[in-house]
Structures are given as C-alpha cells and as structure tokens.
Amino acid sequence: MARKEKKEKEPVVVTKKRRDDSIEVEIKKSPAKTTLGKITIVLIIIGIIVIPVVALIFLLSQA
C-alpha cells in the first residue's frame, strides 16, 4: 500500500524582524477560523443589526 505523504503544517502566526528592529506579526489563518476573528464578527453583527433594531423598537414604543 502506498503511504500518504504528510504535509508539514505552516505555523498560524509568523513573526518577522525588520531592519529597524521592529517586529512584524503575520497571521496566516482565516479570521473566520480564529477565536478573535469570530468574536470580532459577532461584535460587528451586533453593532450593525441588533443595536439599531432594539433602538427602533424602543423609539416606537415611546411614541
């Protein structure tokens, strides 16, 4: 039977050092697959959809 070749996993976070001694951090994973990315997506959805709908319902109930 033929063996399957395992691909080496690329690191998710890569750090690079620049000439001026600053550190550059590069994330090579989709933001939708990271925990911080998921939290950011949820916060954006809440800010765009949930808060305006709640504010609209509140204002209509005050009228």
CNS distance restraints for C-alpha pairs under 8 A (distance, minus, plus):
assign (resid  11 and name CA) (resid  28 and name CA) 7.53 0.50 0.50
assign (resid  12 and name CA) (resid  27 and name CA) 5.82 0.50 0.50
assign (resid  12 and name CA) (resid  28 and name CA) 5.19 0.50 0.50
assign (resid  12 and name CA) (resid  29 and name CA) 5.80 0.50 0.50
assign (resid  13 and name CA) (resid  25 and name CA) 6.84 0.50 0.50
assign (resid  13 and name CA) (resid  26 and name CA) 5.77 0.50 0.50
assign (resid  13 and name CA) (resid  27 and name CA) 4.66 0.50 0.50
assign (resid  13 and name CA) (resid  28 and name CA) 6.24 0.50 0.50
assign (resid  14 and name CA) (resid  25 and name CA) 5.82 0.50 0.50
assign (resid  14 and name CA) (resid  26 and name CA) 5.09 0.50 0.50
assign (resid  14 and name CA) (resid  27 and name CA) 6.36 0.50 0.50
assign (resid  14 and name CA) (resid  28 and name CA) 7.52 0.50 0.50
assign (resid  15 and name CA) (resid  23 and name CA) 6.68 0.50 0.50
assign (resid  15 and name CA) (resid  24 and name CA) 5.59 0.50 0.50
assign (resid  15 and name CA) (resid  25 and name CA) 4.51 0.50 0.50
assign (resid  15 and name CA) (resid  26 and name CA) 6.16 0.50 0.50
assign (resid  16 and name CA) (resid  23 and name CA) 5.76 0.50 0.50
assign (resid  16 and name CA) (resid  24 and name CA) 5.04 0.50 0.50
assign (resid  16 and name CA) (resid  25 and name CA) 6.42 0.50 0.50
assign (resid  16 and name CA) (resid  26 and name CA) 7.88 0.50 0.50
assign (resid  17 and name CA) (resid  21 and name CA) 6.09 0.50 0.50
assign (resid  17 and name CA) (resid  22 and name CA) 5.94 0.50 0.50
assign (resid  17 and name CA) (resid  23 and name CA) 4.69 0.50 0.50
assign (resid  17 and name CA) (resid  24 and name CA) 6.17 0.50 0.50
assign (resid  18 and name CA) (resid  22 and name CA) 5.44 0.50 0.50
assign (resid  18 and name CA) (resid  23 and name CA) 6.24 0.50 0.50
assign (resid  18 and name CA) (resid  24 and name CA) 7.20 0.50 0.50
assign (resid  29 and name CA) (resid  33 and name CA) 7.02 0.50 0.50
assign (resid  29 and name CA) (resid  34 and name CA) 7.24 0.50 0.50
assign (resid  30 and name CA) (resid  34 and name CA) 6.88 0.50 0.50
assign (resid  31 and name CA) (resid  36 and name CA) 7.56 0.50 0.50
assign (resid  31 and name CA) (resid  37 and name CA) 4.52 0.50 0.50
assign (resid  31 and name CA) (resid  38 and name CA) 7.13 0.50 0.50
assign (resid  32 and name CA) (resid  37 and name CA) 5.30 0.50 0.50
assign (resid  32 and name CA) (resid  38 and name CA) 5.56 0.50 0.50
assign (resid  32 and name CA) (resid  41 and name CA) 7.70 0.50 0.50
assign (resid  33 and name CA) (resid  37 and name CA) 6.82 0.50 0.50
assign (resid  33 and name CA) (resid  38 and name CA) 6.96 0.50 0.50
assign (resid  34 and name CA) (resid  38 and name CA) 6.23 0.50 0.50
assign (resid  35 and name CA) (resid  39 and name CA) 6.28 0.50 0.50
assign (resid  36 and name CA) (resid  40 and name CA) 6.17 0.50 0.50
assign (resid  37 and name CA) (resid  41 and name CA) 6.17 0.50 0.50
assign (resid  38 and name CA) (resid  42 and name CA) 6.23 0.50 0.50
assign (resid  39 and name CA) (resid  43 and name CA) 6.21 0.50 0.50
assign (resid  40 and name CA) (resid  44 and name CA) 6.19 0.50 0.50
assign (resid  41 and name CA) (resid  45 and name CA) 6.23 0.50 0.50
assign (resid  42 and name CA) (resid  46 and name CA) 6.14 0.50 0.50
assign (resid  43 and name CA) (resid  47 and name CA) 6.09 0.50 0.50
assign (resid  44 and name CA) (resid  48 and name CA) 6.09 0.50 0.50
assign (resid  45 and name CA) (resid  49 and name CA) 5.77 0.50 0.50
assign (resid  45 and name CA) (resid  50 and name CA) 7.21 0.50 0.50
assign (resid  46 and name CA) (resid  50 and name CA) 4.82 0.50 0.50
assign (resid  46 and name CA) (resid  51 and name CA) 6.27 0.50 0.50
assign (resid  47 and name CA) (resid  51 and name CA) 5.68 0.50 0.50
assign (resid  47 and name CA) (resid  52 and name CA) 7.60 0.50 0.50
assign (resid  48 and name CA) (resid  52 and name CA) 6.86 0.50 0.50
assign (resid  49 and name CA) (resid  53 and name CA) 6.30 0.50 0.50
assign (resid  50 and name CA) (resid  54 and name CA) 6.16 0.50 0.50
assign (resid  51 and name CA) (resid  55 and name CA) 6.07 0.50 0.50
assign (resid  52 and name CA) (resid  56 and name CA) 6.01 0.50 0.50
assign (resid  53 and name CA) (resid  57 and name CA) 6.20 0.50 0.50
assign (resid  54 and name CA) (resid  58 and name CA) 6.11 0.50 0.50
assign (resid  55 and name CA) (resid  59 and name CA) 6.09 0.50 0.50
assign (resid  56 and name CA) (resid  60 and name CA) 6.08 0.50 0.50
assign (resid  57 and name CA) (resid  61 and name CA) 6.12 0.50 0.50
assign (resid  58 and name CA) (resid  62 and name CA) 6.38 0.50 0.50
assign (resid  59 and name CA) (resid  63 and name CA) 6.60 0.50 0.50
